[in-house]
């Protein structure tokens, strides 16, 4: 069941505050060679992912694109802290250590994430969720 109130707060959150010349969105687009349009979409999908992370009591796993946005957000520590306040919990970023157990854990988390996403938001946009590399 969608937590509409929480989603509205997440959706409204502006990553580009405080206003600066080289803000979050510009930096994200520039450093990853993304178009402005693609960057906006990636940020929206990151918001959806973080919504799922906040309502799920089990591990969820981002796509590579979503993970790229997440890494960028972690650098903006004040913004990330404020975002987690809205989410109601501190979302920890746990990198994979690429062993066999880890692979299984992340594979299950990815499947869980897809099911959760579909239940809350419908189909995952392929160009954000299915791309295996950042330039492909």
Secondary structure, DSSP 8 states (H G I E B T S, - for coil): ---HHHHHHHHH--TT-S--TT-HHHHHHHHHT--HHHHHHHHHHHHHHHHHHHH-SS-----HHHHHHHHHHHHSHHHHHHHHHHHTS---------SHHHHHHHHHHHHHHHHHHHHHHSS--HHHHS-SSS--
